[in-house]
Amino acid sequence: MAGLSGGGKLGPGMGFAVRVLEASGDQRRIVYLWVGEIMGVPLLDIKKMHAPIRDALAQKVLEVMDSAMYVNGKYVDDFEAELAAYCGAAKAVGVSSGSDALIIALMALGVKPGDEIITTPFTFFATVGAIVRVGATPVFVDIEPRGFNIDPSLIEERMTSRTVGIIPVSLFGQTADMDAVESVAGKHGVWVLEDAAQSIGARLHGKMSGTFGHAGIFSFFPAKNLGAMGDGGAVLTDDPALADKMVLLRNHGGHHRYYYDEVGGNFRLDAMQAAVLSVKLPHLETWEKVRRDNAKVYDEQILNRDGCVLPDEMESRYHVYNQYVIRVLNGRRDGVKAFLDAENVGNAIYYPLCLHQQKCFSNLGYQTGDFPVSERAAAEVLALPIYTDQAPQVAESLNRALKG
Ligand SMILES: *Cc1c(COP(=O)(O)O)cnc(C)c1O
């Protein structure tokens, strides 16, 4: 009996172990019980990311607490100026989340019911949710297979007299082909709003993601490359009138308290989040380097190239790998995922079902088969831990999964 042991999983990353250290005839047992983090590789370890700047973060949080300036004010103004300068945009408007950044940008661009907006069906829900929330109609265009971003060569044929704009998404940390998107938009006189929620710091021929088109949005959701300690987002634009309108709209549409020019909403960024983001922004490039170095480790150490396709950095791009997403071929994705799960190697599927196939958008009339490149991506993609110091272990585990 002594030495008998067992254990199990309590939830994501948590486990328990039980061991009977000693047992005697009268059934007196000494039981060793352990509950804690399972040894393995988490998909993202935010605590580890914060560890070297923990004191600076704590100090800033206390400073905001003692200032009692929790809504608007200095911390938000400062972060907006820092973010705009970092990206090379005229203006950054801090808002409550990436999702709200999309909504407020669409409101400021004057989108109205009946308008059509072209976007990709292979993105996070919020891109398309925002279009519907402002009463417009999403019109989907398939993606190109290398970068998972909208295929600009397919945009023109989907344009109608009701098309008002295009929302390309720079998915997983690599910019969409913004030149081609801007050129087709320019030809038809429609705006471009870049959903750069996953691509802060990414570049296309040296120009920062988020600064293309009429406006670009960021998300500061904790798992994004620049994450707050809660929700947050921003809209970048070089158009001062558009920026002014968003500043108005995020505060219910009023310049002066209790006098309103428009119907906006409460889309404000918390001072506490803005202050945290100010502390974190100067470290973004260091964290990017960890991600890019790990991408190189994977390039070298993931072996079975008949069984999977690794993400690649496309021409003129600087990829910041918000997610490192491989394709697992030959219908083996779910099997490989189960293998990694069993070894506690973090992984995730972004995204398992395209947006044109979602129940809530069934009224749009799309069918399975309409966007084959997106649908194939949804069946093959698998994200691996990329902000980690255990990339060789992940590669080794994946190599066994692909062999098995
Ligand atoms: C995260 C994300 C959003 C929404 O951001 P939130 O801050 O979570 O509201 C929008 N679009 C894309 C592509 C995203 O990844």
The ligand as an SDF file (V2000), in Angstrom:
LIG
                    3D

 15 15  0  0  0  0  0  0  0  0999 V2000
   -8.8640   40.4430  -29.3800 C   0  0  0  0  0  0  0  0  0  0  0  0
   -9.4230   40.8480  -30.6680 C   0  0  0  0  0  0  0  0  0  0  0  0
  -10.4470   41.7980  -30.7760 C   0  0  0  0  0  0  0  0  0  0  0  0
  -11.2120   42.3240  -29.5920 C   0  0  0  0  0  0  0  0  0  0  0  0
  -10.4570   42.8290  -28.5780 O   0  0  0  0  0  0  0  0  0  0  0  0
  -11.0170   42.8420  -27.0700 P   0  0  0  0  0  0  0  0  0  0  0  0
  -10.0670   43.7730  -26.4010 O   0  0  0  0  0  0  0  0  0  0  0  0
  -10.9200   41.4500  -26.5650 O   0  0  0  0  0  0  0  0  0  0  0  0
  -12.4000   43.3500  -27.0820 O   0  0  0  0  0  0  0  0  0  0  0  0
  -10.8380   42.2040  -32.0370 C   0  0  0  0  0  0  0  0  0  0  0  0
  -10.3000   41.6780  -33.1360 N   0  0  0  0  0  0  0  0  0  0  0  0
   -9.3380   40.7370  -33.0860 C   0  0  0  0  0  0  0  0  0  0  0  0
   -8.7590   40.2080  -34.3490 C   0  0  0  0  0  0  0  0  0  0  0  0
   -8.8870   40.2800  -31.8430 C   0  0  0  0  0  0  0  0  0  0  0  0
   -7.9540   39.3320  -31.7960 O   0  0  0  0  0  0  0  0  0  0  0  0
  1  2  1  0
  2  3  1  0
  2 14  2  0
  3  4  1  0
  3 10  2  0
  4  5  1  0
  5  6  1  0
  6  7  2  0
  6  8  1  0
  6  9  1  0
 10 11  1  0
 11 12  2  0
 12 13  1  0
 12 14  1  0
 14 15  1  0
M  END
$$$$
